[in-house]
Amino acid sequence: MTEHATEGSRVAAFFDLDKTVIAKSSTLAFSRPFFQEGLINRRAVLKSAYAQFVFMLAGADADQMDRMRSHITALCEGWDVEQVRSIVDETLHDIVDPLVYKEATQLITDHKGEGHDVVVVSASGEELVAPISTMVGATHSVGTRMVVAEGRYSGEVGFYCAGENKAIAVKQLAEQHDYDLSSCYAYSDSITDLPLLEAVGHPTVVNPDRALRRIAAQRGWPVLTFSDPVSLRARIPRPSGAAVAVTAIGLGAATAAGVAWYGLRRRRRS
């Protein structure tokens, strides 16, 4: 990296979260907590595991992302926001700590060493994205924002941070923090993040799905493989508590979404 931030032309590195900073196995980790806490039944556990296996191999297109959003909002409707935040505080490190890619943490360190801001931009809920971002040393973060009414999730999404919306969020951050997007970096694994990658001057794909790998080859974008999750426990105290339902809003949202996607796909075939 040779681009240094200068006055009036700051540089940021934008990171997707799942399969880019966090190992892909993370989304499979939460079916059991969902079941244990009564959020999903045994059938849904099996569906979510299978659906996520397929999803992580094949990726998702825009229509599938929309279906996932609909399922997430229905699943989370009525959850108490403060309870969610409390659970995040108690379980975050137990759930996420072992799944952070060593290569991602090094890359984040390298960018910060160059004077760049580091921003995590994720379709996961902001309640989980923000503390994970702090954990890995990011400067800022943007996640999906759920609408809250009387202290509970209403079942509506205020801002779905996926697809084209990620690029919109990045452009808004650029205005707020004086980033020169032509000098900025972006990292993602998914074809759905193509707008994010196209918004910066230095796009890089990480553990790409097939569609994104083809685009990277056509455009000459760098391709990185992250494969070494490393625990951050040596630097962060380990809290107590069991992994529970909050992950449906954050990383586990992808698993919950997989339930809906699998069901819809199965119905279309039948």
C-alpha positions in Angstrom: 0.0 0.0 0.0 1.4 3.3 -1.0 -1.6 5.7 -0.7 -1.2 7.9 2.4 -4.0 10.1 3.8 -3.4 13.8 3.3 -5.3 16.9 4.4 -8.4 17.3 2.4 -8.0 13.8 0.8 -8.3 11.2 3.5 -8.2 7.5 2.7 -10.4 4.7 4.1 -10.4 0.9 3.7 -14.0 -0.5 3.7 -14.4 -4.1 4.8 -17.4 -6.4 4.4 -17.8 -8.6 7.5 -18.9 -12.2 6.8 -16.3 -14.3 4.9 -14.1 -11.2 4.8 -13.3 -10.3 8.4 -15.1 -13.2 10.0 -14.7 -16.9 8.8 -17.6 -18.3 6.8 -18.3 -20.9 9.4 -19.6 -18.2 11.7 -23.1 -18.2 10.2 -23.5 -21.9 11.0 -22.7 -21.4 14.7 -26.0 -20.0 15.7 -28.7 -22.5 14.8 -28.3 -24.2 18.2 -28.6 -21.0 20.3 -31.7 -20.1 18.3 -33.2 -23.5 19.1 -32.1 -23.4 22.8 -33.7 -19.9 23.2 -37.0 -21.0 21.5 -36.6 -18.7 18.5 -36.7 -21.5 16.0 -37.8 -25.1 16.1 -35.9 -28.2 15.3 -37.1 -28.2 11.6 -35.8 -24.7 11.2 -32.5 -25.6 12.7 -32.0 -28.3 10.0 -33.3 -26.0 7.2 -31.0 -23.2 8.3 -27.9 -25.4 8.4 -28.6 -26.8 4.9 -29.6 -23.4 3.4 -26.5 -21.7 4.8 -24.3 -24.5 3.4 -25.7 -23.8 -0.1 -25.8 -20.1 0.4 -22.1 -19.9 1.4 -21.1 -22.0 -1.6 -23.3 -20.2 -4.2 -23.7 -16.7 -2.9 -27.0 -14.8 -3.2 -28.4 -12.6 -5.9 -30.5 -9.4 -5.3 -33.8 -11.2 -5.2 -32.5 -13.7 -2.6 -31.2 -10.7 -0.5 -34.6 -9.1 -0.6 -36.2 -12.4 0.6 -33.6 -12.6 3.4 -34.4 -9.1 4.5 -38.1 -9.9 4.7 -37.5 -13.0 6.8 -35.1 -11.2 9.1 -37.6 -8.4 9.9 -40.4 -10.9 10.6 -38.1 -13.0 12.8 -36.9 -10.0 14.9 -40.3 -8.2 15.3 -41.0 -7.6 18.9 -37.5 -8.2 20.3 -36.6 -5.8 23.1 -33.7 -3.6 22.0 -32.0 -3.2 25.3 -32.1 -6.9 25.9 -30.5 -7.5 22.6 -27.7 -5.0 23.4 -27.1 -6.6 26.8 -26.8 -10.0 25.2 -24.4 -8.7 22.7 -22.2 -7.3 25.5 -22.2 -10.7 27.3 -21.7 -13.1 24.3 -19.9 -11.1 21.6 -16.4 -12.5 22.3 -17.5 -16.0 22.9 -19.2 -16.1 19.5 -17.0 -14.0 17.3 -13.5 -14.1 18.8 -12.4 -17.5 17.4 -13.7 -16.7 13.9 -11.8 -13.5 13.0 -9.4 -14.1 10.2 -5.7 -13.5 11.1 -5.2 -12.2 7.6 -7.9 -9.6 8.0 -6.5 -8.4 11.3 -3.1 -8.0 9.7 -4.6 -6.1 6.8 -6.5 -3.8 9.1 -3.3 -3.1 11.0 -1.5 -2.4 7.8 -4.1 0.1 6.7 -4.1 1.9 10.1 -0.3 2.0 9.8 -0.7 3.9 6.6 -2.9 6.4 8.3 -6.1 5.1 6.7 -9.4 4.9 8.5 -10.9 1.3 8.6 -14.7 0.9 8.1 -16.7 -2.3 8.4 -19.8 -2.1 6.2 -22.2 -5.1 6.7 -25.7 -6.2 6.1 -25.7 -7.5 9.6 -27.4 -5.5 12.3 -25.6 -2.4 13.6 -26.0 -3.7 17.2 -23.5 -6.4 16.4 -21.5 -4.8 13.6 -20.4 -1.9 15.9 -18.9 -3.9 18.7 -17.3 -6.4 16.3 -15.8 -3.4 14.5 -14.4 -2.1 17.7 -13.0 -5.5 18.5 -11.0 -5.7 15.3 -9.8 -2.1 15.5 -12.0 -0.4 12.9 -12.5 3.3 13.0 -16.2 3.4 11.9 -18.9 0.9 11.0 -22.2 0.8 9.2 -24.8 -2.0 9.5 -28.5 -2.6 8.9 -30.7 -0.4 11.1 -34.0 -1.9 12.3 -36.9 0.5 13.1 -37.6 0.7 16.8 -41.0 1.5 18.4 -41.5 1.7 22.2 -38.1 0.0 22.8 -38.8 -3.0 20.5 -38.1 -3.8 16.9 -41.1 -3.0 14.8 -40.5 -5.6 12.1 -39.4 -2.9 9.6 -36.0 -2.0 8.3 -34.9 1.6 8.4 -31.8 1.0 6.3 -30.8 -2.3 4.8 -27.0 -2.2 4.4 -26.7 -4.5 1.4 -26.1 -4.3 -2.3 -26.4 -0.8 -3.7 -27.1 0.5 -0.2 -23.5 -0.3 0.8 -22.2 2.0 -1.9 -24.6 4.7 -0.8 -23.4 4.3 2.8 -19.8 4.5 1.7 -20.4 7.7 -0.3 -22.2 9.3 2.6 -19.2 8.4 4.9 -16.9 9.9 2.3 -18.8 13.2 2.5 -18.8 13.2 6.3 -15.1 12.3 6.7 -13.6 13.8 3.6 -12.5 10.5 2.0 -11.2 10.5 -1.5 -13.0 7.4 -2.8 -10.6 7.2 -5.8 -7.8 6.5 -3.3 -9.9 4.3 -1.0 -9.9 0.5 -0.7 -12.7 -2.0 -0.4 -12.7 -5.8 0.4 -15.5 -8.2 0.0 -16.4 -11.8 -0.9 -19.8 -11.5 -2.5 -21.1 -10.4 -5.9 -23.8 -8.5 -4.1 -21.1 -6.2 -2.9 -20.1 -5.2 -6.5 -21.4 -1.7 -6.0 -19.2 -1.3 -2.9 -16.2 -2.5 -4.8 -16.9 -0.3 -7.8 -17.2 2.8 -5.5 -13.5 2.9 -4.7 -10.3 3.1 -6.6 -8.7 0.0 -5.0 -11.2 -2.9 -4.9 -10.0 -6.3 -3.7 -12.0 -9.5 -3.5 -11.5 -11.9 -0.6 -12.7 -15.5 -0.7 -14.9 -14.6 -3.6 -18.0 -16.4 -4.8 -17.9 -17.7 -8.4 -19.6 -14.6 -9.9 -17.3 -12.2 -8.1 -14.2 -14.2 -9.0 -15.2 -13.9 -12.7 -15.6 -10.2 -12.4 -12.3 -9.9 -10.6 -10.6 -11.8 -13.4 -12.2 -9.7 -16.1 -11.2 -6.4 -14.4 -7.8 -7.4 -13.0 -8.7 -7.0 -9.4 -6.6 -8.6 -6.7 -7.9 -11.8 -5.2 -7.0 -12.7 -1.6 -7.6 -16.0 0.3 -8.2 -15.7 4.0 -8.2 -19.1 5.7 -6.7 -18.7 9.2 -9.2 -17.7 12.0 -7.3 -16.5 15.1 -8.5 -15.9 18.6 -8.2 -12.3 20.0 -8.7 -13.5 23.6 -5.1 -12.6 24.5 -6.0 -9.0 24.0 -9.6 -9.0 25.0 -11.0 -10.2 28.3 -13.4 -13.1 28.0 -16.9 -12.4 29.3 -19.4 -15.0 30.6 -22.7 -15.9 29.2 -24.3 -18.2 26.7 -24.7 -17.5 23.0 -28.4 -16.5 22.4 -30.8 -15.0 20.0 -29.1 -11.7 19.3 -27.1 -13.2 16.5 -30.2 -13.3 14.2 -29.9 -9.5 14.0 -26.1 -9.7 13.5 -24.0 -12.4 12.1 -26.8 -14.9 12.7 -29.1 -12.9 10.5 -27.5 -14.7 7.5 -28.4 -18.1 9.1 -31.9 -17.0 9.8 -32.3 -15.6 6.4 -31.1 -18.9 5.0 -34.2 -20.6 6.4 -36.5 -18.4 4.3 -34.3 -18.7 1.2 -34.2 -22.5 1.5 -38.0 -22.7 1.9 -38.7 -20.4 -1.0 -36.3 -22.3 -3.3 -37.8 -25.6 -2.3 -41.4 -24.4 -3.0 -40.3 -23.1 -6.4 -39.0 -26.6 -7.3 -42.0 -28.4 -6.0 
